[in-house]
Amino acid sequence: MPILGAVIGWFTNYIAVKMLFQPKEPRKILLWEIQGVFPKRQKEMAVKLGKMVADELFSTDELKERLTKPEQIELINKMVDQKIDNYLEDDFPEKYPMINMFLTDNLKNNIRREIMSEITPLAPRMIGRYVNSLDEHLDIEAIVTDKVQNFSTDRLEELLMGILKKELGFIEKMGFFIGGLVGLIQMLLVLLQQSLV
């Protein structure tokens, strides 16, 4: 009885896990039409997942906040400063050799400082404007919903199995364990009943 219970428990859980993904297309069995849970609810899941990602996981407000942190602004300013420095040292002399003859290192440093003093306060505003325009033109919810809806059922199964493989395997093992335990309890009850008779 314990072995039979364990096999039945494992098998029923194995079938239940398989029915999350199979059959991929609706199939008629007697009076019922069956289809795997995930393929059947893929569009509904896509809408919910899109909403969750847009509301809870990734928003343009959060993006704006992260991009306008002082360390990010400092990084952008360093990149701009490096670009200006490269231009004054490499490109400018090639493009304007006559003018470059009159530019001393001190004058180049003053030019770079002046440009940076104008650009530095603009960085947070430029990032803010860019992210605001993203907010108007980037619909995260729609992008996620569309992508998930357009996954093939094979790709959807592959992704979900990649995430849930251990958990689904655990469910099958628990079916084996619980089925065996129930079989053992039944066997003990039968033996107890027989010993009382």
C-alpha positions in Angstrom: 0.0 0.0 0.0 2.7 2.6 0.8 4.5 1.8 -2.6 1.2 2.0 -4.5 0.3 5.2 -2.7 3.7 6.8 -3.4 3.4 5.9 -7.1 -0.1 7.2 -7.4 0.8 10.4 -5.5 3.8 11.0 -7.7 1.9 10.2 -10.9 -1.0 12.5 -10.1 1.3 15.3 -9.3 3.4 14.6 -12.5 0.2 14.7 -14.6 -0.9 17.9 -12.8 2.5 19.6 -13.6 2.4 18.4 -17.2 -1.1 19.8 -17.6 0.2 23.3 -16.7 1.7 23.3 -20.2 0.0 20.4 -22.1 -1.9 20.2 -24.3 -0.7 23.3 -26.0 -3.8 23.5 -28.3 -7.4 22.8 -27.1 -8.3 19.1 -27.3 -11.7 17.6 -27.1 -11.9 14.6 -24.7 -15.4 13.2 -24.5 -17.6 16.2 -23.5 -14.7 18.4 -22.2 -12.3 20.6 -24.0 -8.9 20.7 -22.2 -5.8 22.8 -22.7 -2.8 23.4 -20.6 -3.3 26.2 -18.0 -0.5 28.4 -19.2 -1.2 28.2 -23.0 -4.9 28.8 -22.3 -4.3 31.8 -20.1 -1.3 33.2 -21.9 -3.1 36.5 -23.0 -4.5 37.1 -19.6 -1.1 36.4 -18.0 0.5 38.7 -20.4 -1.8 41.6 -19.5 -1.3 41.0 -15.7 2.5 40.6 -16.1 2.7 43.8 -18.2 0.7 45.7 -15.6 2.8 44.3 -12.7 6.1 45.2 -14.5 5.0 48.7 -15.3 3.5 49.3 -11.8 5.8 47.5 -9.5 9.1 46.6 -11.2 10.1 49.3 -13.7 8.8 52.8 -14.1 10.1 55.9 -15.9 9.8 57.7 -12.6 12.3 55.3 -11.0 14.5 55.5 -14.1 14.5 59.3 -13.8 15.3 59.1 -10.1 18.2 56.7 -10.7 19.6 58.7 -13.7 19.6 62.0 -11.8 21.4 60.7 -8.8 24.5 62.8 -8.1 26.9 60.0 -8.9 25.2 59.5 -12.3 25.4 63.2 -13.1 29.1 63.2 -12.1 29.7 60.2 -14.4 28.0 62.0 -17.3 30.0 65.2 -16.6 33.3 63.2 -16.6 32.4 61.6 -19.9 31.5 65.1 -21.4 34.7 66.6 -20.0 36.8 63.7 -21.5 35.1 64.2 -24.9 35.8 68.0 -24.8 39.4 67.3 -23.8 39.8 64.8 -26.7 38.3 67.3 -29.1 40.6 70.1 -28.0 43.7 67.9 -28.1 43.1 65.8 -31.2 40.2 67.0 -33.5 40.5 70.7 -33.1 44.2 70.9 -34.2 43.5 68.9 -37.3 40.4 70.9 -38.3 41.8 74.3 -37.4 45.6 74.2 -37.5 46.1 77.9 -37.8 43.9 78.8 -34.8 45.4 76.0 -32.8 48.8 77.6 -33.1 47.6 80.4 -30.9 45.9 78.2 -28.3 48.1 77.5 -25.3 47.4 74.7 -22.9 46.2 77.2 -20.4 43.8 78.7 -22.9 42.5 75.2 -23.7 42.0 74.5 -20.0 40.0 77.7 -19.7 37.8 76.9 -22.7 37.2 73.4 -21.3 36.3 74.8 -17.8 33.9 77.4 -19.4 32.2 74.8 -21.5 31.8 72.5 -18.5 30.5 75.3 -16.3 27.7 75.8 -18.9 27.0 72.1 -19.4 27.1 70.8 -15.8 23.9 72.4 -14.6 22.1 71.2 -17.8 22.7 67.5 -17.3 19.9 66.8 -14.7 17.5 68.9 -16.8 18.4 67.2 -20.0 18.0 63.7 -18.4 14.7 64.8 -16.9 13.4 66.0 -20.3 14.6 62.8 -22.0 12.9 60.6 -19.4 9.7 62.6 -19.6 9.7 62.1 -23.3 10.3 58.4 -22.7 7.2 58.5 -20.4 5.1 59.8 -23.2 6.5 57.5 -25.9 7.5 54.3 -24.0 4.6 52.2 -22.8 6.3 49.5 -20.7 3.1 47.8 -19.9 2.2 47.5 -23.6 5.7 46.3 -24.5 5.7 43.5 -21.9 2.1 42.5 -22.7 2.8 42.3 -26.4 6.0 40.3 -26.0 4.5 37.7 -23.6 1.4 37.4 -25.8 3.5 36.7 -28.9 5.7 34.0 -27.3 5.2 30.7 -28.8 3.8 28.1 -26.4 7.1 26.3 -26.6 9.0 29.4 -25.7 6.6 30.2 -22.8 7.0 26.7 -21.5 10.8 27.0 -21.8 10.8 30.3 -19.8 8.5 29.1 -17.1 10.3 25.8 -16.7 13.5 27.7 -16.4 12.1 29.7 -13.5 9.9 27.0 -11.9 11.8 23.7 -12.6 12.9 23.1 -9.0 9.5 24.0 -7.5 7.6 21.8 -10.0 10.1 18.9 -9.3 9.4 19.4 -5.6 5.7 19.2 -6.1 6.2 15.8 -7.9 8.4 14.6 -5.0 5.9 15.7 -2.4 3.2 13.7 -4.2 5.4 10.7 -3.9 6.1 11.3 -0.2 2.5 12.2 0.7 1.1 9.3 -1.3 3.5 6.9 0.4 2.6 8.3 3.8 -1.1 8.0 3.1 -0.5 4.4 1.9 1.4 3.6 5.1 -1.3 5.1 7.3 -3.9 3.0 5.4 -1.8 -0.1 5.8 -1.4 0.5 9.5 -5.2 1.1 9.9 -6.0 -2.2 8.0 -3.4 -4.1 10.2 -4.9 -2.5 13.3 -8.4 -3.4 12.3 -7.4 -6.9 11.5 -5.7 -7.3 14.9 -8.8 -6.1 16.6 -11.0 -8.6 14.8 
